[in-house]
Structure formats: C-alpha cells, structure tokens
Amino acid sequence: MEKVAIEEHGAPRDAASLSADDTITRTDTGTLGVQANGLPGVKALVVDASFPVRTQLKNALKTIASHVDLAQTGEEAIEFINNKRYDIIFLDVMLPGIDGYEICRMIKRDPKKRTTPVVLLVASASPAESIKGKIALASCDTYLAKPVQQAVIDDVVKKLLPIPTPA
C-alpha cells in the first residue's frame, strides 16, 4: 500500500490520521479542509495549535458538520473567518500569535458574525478563577476544558446549533 503524505499548514502529516470517509480539499491559502458525513450545510472551524486536538475535534464533529476547516494559529483562524461563514467555531485560547480570547472578541464585535457560536477551549490545568474573567470579556458562548469527550461535544453542539432531530 502506498503511503500518502498530506500537509496541514505546511506541516507534513500521515494519511493514517484520516478516515476513509474524509474528502480532502485545499483552499486558496493551502490550508486543509475536511468534508465529513455530517448534516448538509453545517460548517465548523476548529482552531488549535495542537495537531492531536484538531484531529480529535475533526473526528468528533464528523456526524454533525458536513465540512470542518482546521487552523493552528490565530492568524489562520482570522483568514478563515473573514472568508467563510461558519455555523460553529471551536477556538483554543492559547494560540501562537493572536490568542483565542482576542479572536472571539473580534467575532462577537462583528455584526455579521456575532451570532456564530464560539466555544473556547481551555487547558484542563488552567485555574478556573484565572480564566473566568477572560472568558466573560471574550463573550464566548461557552467553554470546554481539554481533553474534551465526545458526549460533551455533542451536548454543546446540540445546545448551540438548531440541528433538526430525525423523525
């Protein structure tokens, strides 16, 4: 079997991290987008500096989102957000460059984007009191401590997105 190399933001990655159901697309900026088998039209953005976290969230969102874009820096996230519409954004607070708090504030100040649900991702080791004020100032819709379990992701998405339930 031939090994296929895939680049995500210039960093080589092994095709083994993708599932057989994934469709790989390249954007104009060379960033990686993954089309999954989720609900038609639901688009998600996952922003985290950690490749394992991006992969975990991408996989967790496969049943919910029909398309998941992945970014690893604040600048990449802003480029995606300025050029696409998302139904939900998962945003790590600790990013190289512009941090997640500032990106969230930018989204919530933009009249065209402010209704987009933003889920901030925080390290589980972060003292709760030290992040509460920053989270409130960022005006995010909710926050999750990493690592995030599938059931928690599903619950948050159900609360934030008006996803129809099967009849």
Secondary structure by P-SEA (a helix, b strand, c coil): cbbbbbbcccbbbbcccccccbbbbbccccbbbbbccccccbbbbbbcccaaaaaaaaaaacccccbbbbbccaaaaaaaaacccccbbbbbcccccccaaaaaaaaaacccccccbbbbbbbccccccccaaaaaaacccccccccccaaaaaaaaaacccccccc
